[in-house]
Amino acid sequence: MKPVHEKMPISTFEPGVAYTFSLNGTPLYKADVVKFHGGCWATVRLVSINDTSLAGTYQPGMEFDIKVANYEISAD
C-alpha cells in the first residue's frame, strides 16, 4: 500500500533561499534550495553543517536530493 501524505506546494521553497533542515528536533544542516520538484523531492546545496556527526559525510557546497517530508524545515 502506498503511503499517503500531504504534498508541499511548489511555491513552498524559493530557489536560492537558505533553510535549516532538522530531523526529530535536531538541526542537521543549513542549505539553499537549488530546485524544488514539487511534492516530495528537492535538490539542495549545503551551506553549513549544524550536526558535527555529519561532517565526515557532508561538505559545504555539495548538492543532493532530499525527501522533503522527512524533515522539519525553517526559513533563516
C-alpha positions as CSV (number, residue, x, y, z in Angstrom):
1,M,0.0,0.0,0.0
2,K,1.3,3.4,-1.0
3,P,1.8,5.8,2.0
4,V,-0.5,8.9,1.9
5,H,0.9,12.2,2.9
6,E,0.2,15.9,2.2
7,K,2.4,17.1,-0.6
8,M,4.0,20.5,-0.3
9,P,3.0,23.0,-2.9
10,I,5.7,24.0,-5.5
11,S,5.7,27.6,-4.1
12,T,6.8,26.4,-0.6
13,F,10.5,26.7,-1.3
14,E,12.3,29.5,-3.1
15,P,15.5,28.6,-5.0
16,G,18.4,30.5,-3.6
17,V,16.9,30.9,-0.1
18,A,18.6,29.2,2.8
19,Y,16.7,26.9,5.1
20,T,17.6,24.9,8.2
21,F,16.7,21.2,7.9
22,S,16.1,19.4,11.2
23,L,15.2,15.7,11.9
24,N,13.3,14.9,15.1
25,G,14.0,18.3,16.5
26,T,17.8,18.2,15.9
27,P,19.1,20.8,13.4
28,L,21.2,18.9,10.8
29,Y,22.3,21.5,8.3
30,K,21.6,24.8,6.5
31,A,21.1,24.5,2.8
32,D,20.0,26.6,-0.2
33,V,17.2,25.1,-2.3
34,V,18.5,24.7,-5.8
35,K,15.3,23.2,-7.2
36,F,12.0,22.1,-5.7
37,H,10.5,19.4,-7.7
38,G,7.1,19.8,-6.0
39,G,5.5,17.2,-3.8
40,C,8.2,15.1,-2.2
41,W,11.7,16.0,-3.6
42,A,14.0,18.9,-3.6
43,T,17.7,19.5,-4.7
44,V,19.6,21.4,-2.0
45,R,23.2,22.8,-1.8
46,L,24.7,22.5,1.6
47,V,25.7,25.9,3.2
48,S,26.8,24.7,6.7
49,I,26.6,21.7,9.0
50,N,24.9,22.1,12.4
51,D,25.3,18.5,13.5
52,T,29.1,17.7,13.7
53,S,28.4,14.0,13.3
54,L,27.7,14.7,9.6
55,A,31.0,16.5,8.9
56,G,32.7,13.3,7.6
57,T,29.9,12.6,5.1
58,Y,28.7,16.1,4.0
59,Q,30.8,19.0,2.9
60,P,29.6,22.6,2.3
61,G,28.9,23.2,-1.4
62,M,27.7,19.7,-2.2
63,E,24.3,19.2,-3.8
64,F,22.0,16.3,-3.2
65,D,18.3,15.4,-3.3
66,I,16.2,15.1,-0.2
67,K,12.7,13.8,0.5
68,V,11.1,16.9,1.9
69,A,8.5,15.1,4.1
70,N,11.3,13.6,6.2
71,Y,12.5,17.0,7.6
72,E,11.3,19.9,9.7
73,I,12.2,22.9,7.7
74,S,12.5,26.5,8.8
75,A,13.5,29.6,6.8
76,D,16.5,31.6,8.1
